[in-house]
């Protein structure tokens, strides 16, 4: 019986078989991916430890470890939480990385000019969506003229997917967010926020106009279209009017 066990182990482990290595690799490649293997691949591609992934997703480290070893699965609610915290579409969680490990080179390029920007008018902002010829952008650049003089005039705070970076070209600008006290940014200052948090940019008292450069980013496809759907767009002008000259700090 002992000899039978030894023979069985030798066959299953490939001991003594010089072709075992290639056979094992072939079996691994043909194996169907599991939630655990996909999550582990995602974590390793981003160079995260289990602890770092736990902190990013809000899912306990012990739970993630069990999932990666296929000892546990996640409920739909947890998968949704994981995709939202990682700013990914659910479909991306269930897709395997390209075998080469290299992202394809898209060679996309677009030159941004106000004359070709898509202008969107709202009571609170005048938006210039730059580089409109590129579709399905993950990053949307905008030049925005701020009009509202107070958060009361602005109305309900805006929410949308992703994150955004705002750089003040001509200030000052008053930044209101759902979970923080208002701050005032001067020309040359900037802020980076979670866009799902309610936010509004308004003019401080005594100022009539401000100009910012904004970059919105999200894993959501067609982000620009989603942002435009938030606007109650007024009829666009034939040409965007010239932006005001940038003021030099300390001069009026």
N, C-alpha and C positions, 0 to 999 in steps of 0.2 A: 504493500500500500504506500509505504514511504517513497519507493521508487516511482510509483505512478504519479504521486504528487509532484515529485521533482521534475518528471518528464513534462507534466502539464504546465508547470511554471516556466520551463525552458521554452516551450512552444509559445505560450502567451506573452512572455517577455521578449522573445526573439533572441534569447541567449544562444550563441554559437551560430547565428545566422548573419552573415556579413551584409545582407540586404535589409536587415531590420530597420536601420535608420531611415532609408528612403520609403519603406513601406509604412512606417509610423507617421512620417510626414504627410504621405498621401492620404492616410486615414484622417489626420487632423484637418487637412484642407477640405475633405469631403464632409466633415462633421457639420451638422446644422448649427448655426449660432444660437446661443441662449441669451436671455436678458443679462445674465451674469457676465458672459464673455463680452457682450457689447458694452456694458458699463465699464468693465475693466479696461477694454480697449480705449474707450473715451477718456478715462482717467489717465492712462499711460500716455496717450497722445498729447495731453495737456500738461504732463509732468506733475500731476497732483499726487500727493499721498492720500491714503484713505481719510486721514484726519482733515486734510485740506478740502477734500470733496464733501465730507460731512459738514464742515463749516459753511461751505458754499451752498449746499442744498437744504440744510436744516434736517437732514435725515441722520439718525444716530450711526456712529462708526460701526458698531456691532451689527446693525442691520445691513449696512452696505457690504460688510465683509461676508456675511451669510449669502447675500444676493450674488456677489461675485463668484462664490464657490457653489452656486446653484443649490443652496440649502434652503433658500427662501425666495419668494417672489414679492413684487410690490403691487399694491392696489392701484386702481386707475387714479385715485386722488393723489397718491404718492408720486405716481409717474408724472402727473400734471404739475405737481409742486416741483419736482426735479427739473422738468423742462422749463418752467417759468423762472426758477432760480438761476439756471444756467443760460437763460436767454436763448433757448433753442426751440425749434419746432418739435413736436412729438415724433414726427416722421424721422427726424435726424437721430433720435435716440435709438431707433431700430434699424439704422442703416450701417453697414460695415464700411470701414475705411477702404480707400483705394489700395489695391495690393502693393502698388509702388510706394505708398506712403507719402507721395509728393502731390501737392495740390496742383491742378492744371493751371497753366499760364493762360489767362484770358486775353492779355494784351489790349485791354480796354483803355481808352483815353478820351477825355472830353475837355475842351477849353471852355471855361465859363465866362460869359459876357452878359451884362445886363440887357443888352439889346436882344439877346436870344433867350433870356430867362422867362419862365412862366410867372406872370404877375397875378397875385391873388389878393383881393381887397377884403378886409373884414373891418368891423368897427374898431377893433383893438389893435390890429396890425396891418401893415402892408408888406406882403411876402414877395420875395423874388426867388423862385426855385431855380437854382443854378444847374447847369449841365443836364437839361431835360432830355437830351438825345439818348442818354444811357437808361435802359430799362432794367427793372428788377434790381435796383441799387440796394445794397445793405446799409449804405451810408448816404444821407440826403443833406447836401449843403444848401443853406438858405441865407440870404441877406434880408434882414427884417427891420422895417421902420416901426417904432413903437408909438402908439397914439393915445392910449388910455392914460388918464391923469390920476387915477386911484383904483384900488382893488374893488371898490364899490361900483365905480363906473365900468370896470372890466367885467364884472359878473361872476358866474361860476368858474372855478378853476378848471384848467384843461388837463385831461389825462389821455395818454396814448402809449402804445407799446414801446419798449426799448429804453434807451438812454440818450441824453443830449449834452452837448458842450456849447456854451454861449460865451463869445468873446465880444467885449464892448468896443465898437469902433468909434462911437461918439456917445458920450454919456453926459450925466450919470443915468443909471437904470436901477429901478427898485425891483428886487426879486422877492416874490412871495411864493412860498411852498407850503404844502399841506402840514408838514411835521416840524417845520423850523420857523424861527422868528424871521421877519423880513430883513434883508440886507440891501445896502446900496453899493453898487459897483461903479467905479469911475472908469474913464477911458483907459484902455489897456489892461483892465482886470477881467477875470473870467470866472465861470462856475460850471461844474459838471454835476448833473443830477439824474436821478432815476425818473424817467418820463411817466411812469405809471403813477407816480405821486402827483397829486394836484399841484399845478404851478401857474403863475401869471407874471408877466413882465410889464411894469407900468412906469410912467414918468414921475419922478419926485416932484414935490410941490415947487412951483416957480420955474419949471422947465417945460418947454413946448415940444421937443422932439429928441429922439435918441435913435441910434442905429447900432445893430448888433450883427455879428456873423454867427450863425448857428449851424451845428452839425448834429443831425439826428441819426441814430444807428439802432438797428434791430435785426434779429434773426428772421423776422417776418418778411416774406417776399412782397413786392409791390408796396413797400413802405411809403413811398411818395404819394401813391394814390390813396392810401389809408389816411395820411395826414391831410390831404386835400379834402377828403370827405368830412373832416371835422369843421371845415370852414363854411360859413354862409357867404358864399362868394358873390361879390358885387360885379356888375359888368366891367370887364377889363378895359383899360384905356388903350388907345392905339399904340402908344409907346410909353414905357416907364419913364417917369420924369427923372431928371438928373438927381443923383444923391447929393446931399449937402457936403461941402468941403469939410474935411476933417480938421477939427480945431486943435491948435497947439496948446498943451497944458500951460496954464497960467495966463493965457491971453483970452480976451473976449472979442 
